[in-house]
Amino acid sequence: TDEVGTMSTSQGNDIIVTLEGKASAHAHCQDFHDLDVVSLLAYGVARAGPAGDAAALTPNVRELDLSMNLLGSWHDVASLIESLTKLESLRLNQNTLGPMPALASLSTSMARLKMLYLAHTGVTFVDLISTGCTFAHLQELFVGGNGITSLGDRELAEVFPVLSLLDAQENSITTFSEVKKLGTLPKLHELNLNHNQIPEISEREQGQFRALTSLLVGSTYSFPCLLFVTIPASYQRTVRT
């Protein structure tokens, strides 16, 4: 049973305190089972707890926000999310994670995701595709501010078959020849390249960017007054700068 009492603070104020019994505490834990969205934004999370604890507490979570924490190891991320079998959206923005290792448990978890936020984590595009993971269900990917210079040499349509939105703003891509590697993505509708260093946009090749409806290339040069961007008529779509 629950017990109610009072405690005095150092300022002499009385506060009411409820001491919960086992049944009441269990009921609160059951409430967590119904959660499908969990945000731990800027909570100082530095590492994962015992394996399986997250799934035992919140087995139905679909969206998890761990942005702006102190995570520094992909092993901890893998341990945290591997048993969250319903997870669809994972936010890891502003954690210093670095290159993603080829972990089997991590690849399995990532393959289930529909949305992945990795802005300002130090994860490059090459890191993502070098894991050998296929992001079979990933629809939205955010990798802004990660110092990306290259999109790698792997066939991207095999890695991201259903990707519809890519946010790669605030990186260091310097040529449109790199951007053209994204042209094979069959479902890519939105591409954000704001604040890169691309001086111009060249003609697209036959069959490239077939689904693209939004291309953002604003402030893509270090000095905006020197920006010279040409939008070929062959794109025949709205381009926002």
N, C-alpha and C positions, 0 to 999 in steps of 0.2 A: 504494500500500500504506500501511497505518497504521504509525506509529512510536510507540514507548512510551519515555518518559524520565522524569526527575525534575526538580523545581524546588524551591528552598528559599524559604520564606516569611521575612518580616522577624523572626518569632519563632524562626527557626532550625529549623523543622520541614520535613521533606521531603514533598512530595506527588507522586503519580504523575500524569503528563500524557500523554494520548493525542492525537497529531496525526493527524487523519483524512485519508485520501487522497480523491481525487475519487469513487471508486466507493462508499466508505463514506458519504460525505456525500450522494451521490445516493440511496443506500438509505434514509437517514433522511428525506429529502424525500418519497420514495415512501410512507413510513409515514404522512405527513400526508395523503396522498390518501385514505386510508381513514377519516379522522376525520369523524364526523357531528355531534359536539358539541364546540364550542370555547368556552372561557371565558377572557376577558381582564379579569376583574373587578378593578378598582382597579389597573390596570397602568400608569397614567399616559399612556394613549393620547390624543394631542391632535389628530391629523390622519391622513388616509388616505395611504397610500403611492401609488406609481404605479398608474394604472388597470389593472385586470386581475390585479394581483399576488396578491390574496387568493384569487381563483378558481383561479389557476395552482397555488397552494400547497395549498388545501383545497377542491377542486371539489365535494366531496360533503357539505359541511357543511349540516345541517338546523337546528341550534340554535346561535345566536351570542349570547354575553353580553358586552356592552360597558359594563355598569353601573359607576358610580362612577369614571368617567374624566374627561378634560379636553376632550372633544369640545364644540365651540361652534358648529359650522356644519353645517347639513343638507346642504350641498354635499359635505362630507367623508363624511357617512353615505351619501349617494347613490353616491359614487364607490366606497365600500367594498363595498356590498352589491349593486350593480346586476348584477354578473356572477355572483353566487352564486345560480344558477337553481334550486337545490334548497332554499333557505332557507325555513323555515316558522315559526321562532320567533326574535324579535329583542328583546333586552333592552337598553334605553338608559337605565334608571333613573339618576337623579342625575347627568346631564350637563346643562349649561346650554345648551339648544338653542334655546329660544324658538319663535316661530311657524314652522310648516312651510310652506315656499314651494311654489308650483305648478311643480315640476320634473317633466318627462316621465319621466326615468329613475327618479326616486324613486317616482312614482305606479305605474310598472310593477312595481317591486320590492315595494312595499307591497301591491299587489293580490294577490301570491302568498302573503302571510303568513297564518298561522292564529292566531298569538299575538304580541301587541305590548305591550311594557312601556315606558311613558313616564312613570312616577311621578317627581315632583320634577324635571321637565325644563322647566317653564314652558309646555308645550304645552297649550292649552285645547281644549275640544270644538269651539268655533267655528273654531279654526285647522285642525283635522282636516277638517271638512266643507267649509271654504272652498277647499281645494286642488282640488276637483272630482274627487278620486280616489274610486273605488268600491272598498271593501274587500271584494271578492267572496267571499273565503275566510276572512275573519277571524272566529274563534270566541271569542277571549278578548282583552279590552282593559283595560289598567291605566293610569289617568290620575290617580291620587291625588296630593294635595299640589300641584296646579298652579294654584290660585286660580280655579277654574272658577266662574262665576256664571250662565252661560247655556249652553243646549244648542243654540242656534242656531235657524234657521227652516227649514232644509232638511228634506225628508221623510227621516227617519232610516232607514226600512226600505229605501230605495233605496241608501243609503250602506253600511249594515251588514246585508245580507240574511240572514246566518247567524250573527250574533253571539249567543252563548249566555251569556257571563259579562262583566259590566261592573263594574269596581272603580273607583269615583269617590269614595272616602273622602277625608277631610281637605281638602275644598274649601269653597266659599262659596256653595253653592246655598241660597236662602232661602225658596223657595216650592215647593209640590208641583205647581203648574201647570207648572213647568219639567220636573219629573220625568215628568209625564204625556206629554211628547213622546217618551219611550222606550216608551210603551205600544203603539206600532205595530210594534215589532220582533218579528217572528213567532217567533223561536227563543230569545228572552231567558229563561233559566232562573234566573240568579243575578244579583242587583243589590245592590251594597254601597255604601251611602250614609252609613256611619258618620262621625261628626265633621263633619257639615255644619251648617247652621243652619235646618233645616226644623222649624217648630213643631208641625205636625200633618199627618196623611195624610188626604186627602179621598176621597170615593167614586170608584171607578174608573168610567169610562164603558164602555158596551157594546162588547165586542170588544177592550178594552185588556188588556195584560199576560196574554195567553191562555196562555202557556207558563211564567209565573213560578212558581217553587217555593220560592225563598229571597229574602227581602228583609231586609237589615240596615240599621237606622236608629238604632243606639245612639249616645248622646251627640251628638245632632244640634243641640244648642243650646249657646251659650256657657256658660250656667250650668245644669248638670244638674238642680238643684233646681227650676228653672222649666220643665223639659221637660214638655210635655203632648202625648202622641201618642195618637191614636185609630186603632184598626184596624177599618175597616168590615167587616161580615160579608160584604159582596159579594166580598171577595178570596178567602175560603174557602180560604186556604192558610196555611202556617206562616210567621209573621213573627218574626224574632229581633231583639231590641233590646239 
